[in-house]
Amino acid sequence: MLNRCLFVELNNRVRELELAERDEERRILAELSGLIGAHAVELKYGIENLAVLDLAFAKANMRKELHASVPVMRNAVAPMPRSKSETSESQSILLLRACHPLLDPNTVVPIDIDPRLVRAHWSLPDQIPEEKPFRSKPSVCWR
């Protein structure tokens, strides 16, 4: 039969070595944290710039996957000013063959949207002016 005192001494020695290892790991981590902390401003700046680049590349990849185009702003003459403060010229985006990006491209029906023809808050039906039919030109399209 083996001596129990020998096992107790060996077990105590293993426990002391485990505690010493833990203390050494903590000391090294604290030293590394201090070295990294000295460059915190530069690291934060670099991480923020990487996030901006990541967003730009994600947008470019999504645009490529969706076959999307960049909107072009042009001065357009509004059919009728809604108020005295509104001028007859305004900025608008004409959407031709526009599709929602999350819908299935094989089943979705593209639409044309001309914001100049959209009317807001007409109170009575007889106040709605006649509008000319809109004809789209296939010069700009998403697909």
HUSUL-V986530 format. One record per helix or strand of 3 or more residues. SS is the DSSP state (@ for helix, = for strand). FROM is the first residue (numbers start at 1). LEN is the number of residues. If there is no record, write none. Layout:
ss	from	len
SS	FROM	LEN
SS	FROM	LEN
This chain:
ss	from	len
@	4	34
@	40	27
=	74	4
=	89	4
=	94	5
=	111	4
@	115	3
@	125	3
